[in-house]
Amino acid sequence: MSVISSALAGLNASTRRIEVGASNLVNSQTVGKPGASGEEAAYRPVDAVQISGSGGGPEVVIRERDPANSLTYSPDHALASEEGYVESPNVDIATELVNNKLAQRTYEANLKSISTWDEMQETLLDIKS
């Protein structure tokens, strides 16, 4: 059962990584007033950091990106400061897309592990009968 447990942990970790990447992509243009909080604040992107869990399988920890935001000159924006700046999320679309593709491939590999384990169990049962 450890193969299944590891594969399921990997599936969960991949799912979390895809969720984080999708959230960052969707909110990549959500700017805010510099130093503001609440509704006027810019989106604060996060990173999905994969670690080894207590059982040895992969787990994902969500951490706020550092730096989360940068100033962008946009004097015509409604949330611009007196100097004409807004806070923009520190999201690189290409990096997010690559990370999502890696998470997708990891997900597929974990599914293949479950499928291979199932085939091995079937073969074992055929040999014993």
C-alpha positions in Angstrom: 0.0 0.0 0.0 3.0 2.3 0.3 3.1 2.7 -3.5 -0.5 3.8 -3.5 0.0 6.2 -0.5 3.0 7.8 -2.2 1.2 8.2 -5.5 -1.9 9.7 -3.8 0.3 12.1 -1.9 2.0 13.0 -5.2 -1.4 13.6 -6.8 -2.5 15.8 -4.0 0.8 17.8 -4.2 0.4 18.2 -7.9 -3.1 19.4 -7.5 -2.1 22.0 -5.0 0.7 23.3 -7.2 -1.7 23.6 -10.1 -4.2 25.5 -7.9 -1.5 27.9 -6.8 -0.3 28.5 -10.3 -3.8 29.1 -11.6 -4.6 31.6 -8.9 -1.4 33.5 -9.6 -2.1 33.5 -13.3 -5.7 34.7 -12.9 -4.8 37.5 -10.5 -1.6 38.6 -12.3 -3.2 41.9 -13.4 -4.9 42.6 -10.0 -3.1 45.9 -9.0 -3.6 47.9 -5.9 -2.8 51.1 -4.1 0.7 51.1 -2.7 0.7 50.1 0.9 -3.1 49.5 1.0 -4.9 46.6 2.5 -8.3 45.1 1.9 -10.1 45.8 -1.4 -7.6 48.4 -2.5 -4.6 46.0 -2.1 -2.8 44.3 -4.9 -3.0 40.5 -5.2 -0.2 38.8 -3.2 1.1 35.8 -5.2 2.1 32.7 -3.4 4.5 29.8 -4.1 3.8 26.1 -3.7 6.9 24.6 -2.1 7.1 20.8 -2.3 8.6 19.1 0.8 8.9 15.6 2.1 6.0 14.8 4.4 6.1 12.9 7.7 5.3 9.6 5.9 8.0 10.2 3.3 5.6 11.3 0.5 5.5 14.7 -1.0 3.5 17.5 0.6 3.1 21.1 -0.5 3.5 24.1 1.7 2.0 27.4 0.5 4.3 30.5 1.1 3.8 34.1 0.2 6.2 35.1 -2.6 9.0 37.5 -1.6 8.8 40.1 -2.9 5.1 39.8 -3.5 4.6 43.1 -5.3 6.5 45.7 -7.2 5.6 49.3 -8.1 4.5 50.0 -11.6 4.1 53.5 -13.1 0.4 53.9 -14.1 -0.7 57.5 -13.4 -4.1 57.1 -15.0 -5.1 54.2 -12.9 -7.8 54.9 -10.2 -5.7 53.4 -7.5 -2.5 55.2 -8.4 -0.6 57.0 -5.7 0.1 60.7 -5.9 3.4 59.8 -7.7 1.4 57.7 -10.2 2.4 54.2 -9.0 0.3 51.2 -8.4 1.4 47.9 -6.8 1.5 45.0 -9.2 1.8 41.3 -8.3 5.2 39.8 -8.8 4.0 37.1 -11.3 5.9 36.0 -14.3 3.4 34.3 -16.6 5.9 32.2 -18.4 7.3 30.8 -15.1 3.7 30.0 -13.9 2.9 28.2 -17.1 6.1 26.1 -16.9 5.4 25.3 -13.3 1.8 24.2 -14.1 3.1 22.0 -16.9 5.6 20.4 -14.5 2.8 19.8 -12.0 0.7 18.3 -14.8 3.5 15.9 -15.8 4.0 14.9 -12.1 0.3 14.2 -11.8 0.4 12.0 -14.9 3.5 10.1 -13.5 1.7 9.4 -10.3 -1.3 8.1 -12.1 0.9 5.8 -14.1 2.4 4.6 -10.8 -1.0 3.6 -9.6 -1.8 1.9 -13.0 1.5 0.0 -12.9 0.9 -1.1 -9.3 -2.6 -2.3 -10.3 -1.2 -4.3 -13.2 1.5 -5.9 -11.0 -1.1 -6.9 -8.4 -3.3 -8.5 -11.2 -0.3 -10.4 -12.5 0.6 -11.6 -9.0 -3.0 -12.8 -8.5 -2.9 -14.6 -11.9 0.3 -16.4 -10.9 -1.1 -17.5 -7.6 -4.3 -18.9 -9.0 
